[in-house]
């Protein structure tokens, strides 16, 4: 099926597909090497966010990625890609480290949303997300965010306050899930397909609204049908985006990000 003929709900289903490449795939296939770093130096290590240092064409970058997992065991370990506060604090710790050593930051976004359990709330989920939003705005190194599957609510935005936001063609990015939207607005979660259209959550919609800068084309039928091609496309888009910041001062980089979000 041609991707252009897909409905918003079709794209939601593709974004959630168990066959769709997750962050680990892109980390393995986009970067020459990757060393994972653990822990938030406060509570623990959250496996739903992977962070570390990678080499991109031989140049060091910091990588932050939300990971859902593929098998039942992996999904359980990764908390189905819904980060806890310690995940966001780990991400911020690594971003500040990247700033210290002047490394660009690459973020892979793929989550239905931050974990909303009692323990996460007790450990300051809202504060952790809010701190990331504030601190990322002032980072003086380039930040590139790529939405590879689902980008849900503050759980996604907490690692997507970027200079440039790229989005795979069949990914979705929204304030919450279509099911949640229809349940809140219409008191009927069964109207999720209708909600997906109303929410303007597809890459095409968001490009028109200037919420994202670029759409990364996928093979017909979805990224999982030609993984080598999608990995190469993502890598090329990251490289071309980073090239735009060569020669720019730290102050210019931070100001550009600030102005990007101010225009909303």
Secondary structure as the mmCIF struct_conf table of DSSP 4:
data_model
#
loop_
_struct_conf.conf_type_id
_struct_conf.id
_struct_conf.beg_label_comp_id
_struct_conf.beg_label_asym_id
_struct_conf.beg_label_seq_id
_struct_conf.end_label_comp_id
_struct_conf.end_label_asym_id
_struct_conf.end_label_seq_id
HELX_RH_3T_P HELX_RH_3T_P1 UNK A 3 UNK A 5
HELX_RH_AL_P HELX_RH_AL_P1 UNK A 8 UNK A 16
TURN_TY1_P TURN_TY1_P1 UNK A 18 UNK A 19
BEND BEND1 UNK A 20 UNK A 20
HELX_RH_AL_P HELX_RH_AL_P2 UNK A 23 UNK A 30
BEND BEND2 UNK A 31 UNK A 32
STRN STRN1 UNK A 33 UNK A 37
BEND BEND3 UNK A 41 UNK A 43
TURN_TY1_P TURN_TY1_P2 UNK A 47 UNK A 48
STRN STRN2 UNK A 49 UNK A 56
TURN_TY1_P TURN_TY1_P3 UNK A 57 UNK A 58
STRN STRN3 UNK A 59 UNK A 66
BEND BEND4 UNK A 70 UNK A 71
HELX_RH_AL_P HELX_RH_AL_P3 UNK A 72 UNK A 77
TURN_TY1_P TURN_TY1_P4 UNK A 78 UNK A 78
HELX_RH_3T_P HELX_RH_3T_P2 UNK A 79 UNK A 81
HELX_RH_AL_P HELX_RH_AL_P4 UNK A 85 UNK A 100
TURN_TY1_P TURN_TY1_P5 UNK A 101 UNK A 102
STRN STRN4 UNK A 104 UNK A 111
BEND BEND5 UNK A 112 UNK A 112
BEND BEND6 UNK A 117 UNK A 117
HELX_RH_AL_P HELX_RH_AL_P5 UNK A 118 UNK A 122
TURN_TY1_P TURN_TY1_P6 UNK A 123 UNK A 124
HELX_RH_AL_P HELX_RH_AL_P6 UNK A 125 UNK A 137
TURN_TY1_P TURN_TY1_P7 UNK A 138 UNK A 138
BEND BEND7 UNK A 140 UNK A 141
STRN STRN5 UNK A 143 UNK A 152
HELX_RH_AL_P HELX_RH_AL_P7 UNK A 153 UNK A 157
TURN_TY1_P TURN_TY1_P8 UNK A 158 UNK A 159
BEND BEND8 UNK A 163 UNK A 163
STRN STRN6 UNK A 164 UNK A 168
TURN_TY1_P TURN_TY1_P9 UNK A 169 UNK A 170
STRN STRN7 UNK A 172 UNK A 174
BEND BEND9 UNK A 175 UNK A 176
HELX_RH_AL_P HELX_RH_AL_P8 UNK A 178 UNK A 185
BEND BEND10 UNK A 186 UNK A 187
HELX_RH_3T_P HELX_RH_3T_P3 UNK A 189 UNK A 191
HELX_RH_AL_P HELX_RH_AL_P9 UNK A 192 UNK A 198
TURN_TY1_P TURN_TY1_P10 UNK A 199 UNK A 200
STRN STRN8 UNK A 202 UNK A 202
HELX_RH_AL_P HELX_RH_AL_P10 UNK A 203 UNK A 208
TURN_TY1_P TURN_TY1_P11 UNK A 209 UNK A 210
BEND BEND11 UNK A 211 UNK A 211
BEND BEND12 UNK A 213 UNK A 213
STRN STRN9 UNK A 214 UNK A 216
TURN_TY1_P TURN_TY1_P12 UNK A 220 UNK A 221
HELX_RH_3T_P HELX_RH_3T_P4 UNK A 223 UNK A 225
HELX_RH_AL_P HELX_RH_AL_P11 UNK A 227 UNK A 243
TURN_TY1_P TURN_TY1_P13 UNK A 244 UNK A 247
HELX_RH_AL_P HELX_RH_AL_P12 UNK A 250 UNK A 262
TURN_TY1_P TURN_TY1_P14 UNK A 263 UNK A 263
#
